Amino acid sequence: VKDTVEESIYKLNRSRSKSNHSFINGNTKNQDQPVLTLKDVESLLARAPLTAPEIDENPTTNTNLRDLPPSVAAAIAAERRHNEQRT
């Protein structure tokens, strides 16, 4: 079947077998692959910046949510909706 995960794994295995004889088996779960480099692991474990913008706790202020990170804006918007439902 064309354009499937199985086909992609097959092609990847074929290309790798020519270079270093390592295979990815689509049927194995949670096994380490020897082809990860230190840079790959570091990118998986990358942290967000430690400093977060100061946010006013009062949801009645006219904070422009577009200036905030998406997760913070979503939390403030949800809190505002929750508070509006209570009143």
C-alpha positions in Angstrom: 0.0 0.0 0.0 1.4 3.4 -1.0 1.9 6.3 1.4 1.5 4.3 4.6 3.5 4.1 7.8 4.6 0.5 6.9 5.9 1.7 3.5 7.8 4.5 5.2 9.4 2.2 7.7 10.3 -0.3 4.9 12.0 2.5 2.9 13.8 3.8 6.0 15.0 0.3 6.8 16.2 -0.2 3.2 18.2 3.0 3.2 19.7 2.3 6.7 20.6 -1.3 5.8 22.9 0.0 3.1 24.7 2.3 5.6 24.9 0.6 9.0 22.6 -2.5 9.1 20.2 -1.2 11.8 16.5 -1.8 11.4 13.3 -0.2 12.7 10.7 -2.9 13.3 7.2 -1.5 13.1 5.9 -4.3 15.4 8.2 -3.5 18.4 7.1 -1.2 21.2 9.1 0.9 23.6 12.5 -0.2 22.5 15.5 2.1 22.3 16.8 2.7 18.8 20.6 2.9 18.6 20.4 5.6 16.0 19.5 8.5 18.4 22.3 11.0 18.9 23.0 13.1 21.9 21.6 16.1 20.0 18.4 14.2 19.3 17.9 13.4 23.0 18.7 17.0 24.0 16.1 18.3 21.5 13.5 16.0 23.0 14.2 17.2 26.5 14.5 20.9 25.7 13.0 23.1 28.3 10.9 26.2 27.9 12.5 29.5 29.0 12.7 29.8 32.7 11.4 33.3 32.9 7.7 33.8 32.3 6.1 37.2 31.8 4.4 38.7 34.8 0.7 38.3 34.6 -1.9 40.4 36.4 -4.0 38.1 38.5 -7.1 40.3 38.1 -9.1 39.0 35.2 -11.0 42.3 34.9 -8.1 44.2 33.5 -7.9 44.7 29.8 -5.0 42.4 29.1 -4.4 41.9 25.4 -4.3 38.1 25.2 -2.5 38.2 21.9 0.6 39.5 23.6 0.8 36.4 25.9 1.9 32.8 25.2 -1.0 30.7 23.9 -1.2 28.5 27.0 -1.3 31.6 29.3 -3.9 33.3 27.1 -6.1 30.2 27.1 -5.9 30.0 30.9 -6.9 33.6 31.4 -9.7 33.4 28.8 -11.0 30.3 30.5 -10.8 32.0 33.9 -12.7 35.0 32.6 -15.5 32.8 31.1 -15.7 30.9 34.4 -16.0 34.1 36.4 -18.6 35.5 34.0 -20.8 32.4 34.4 -20.7 32.8 38.2 -22.0 36.4 38.1 
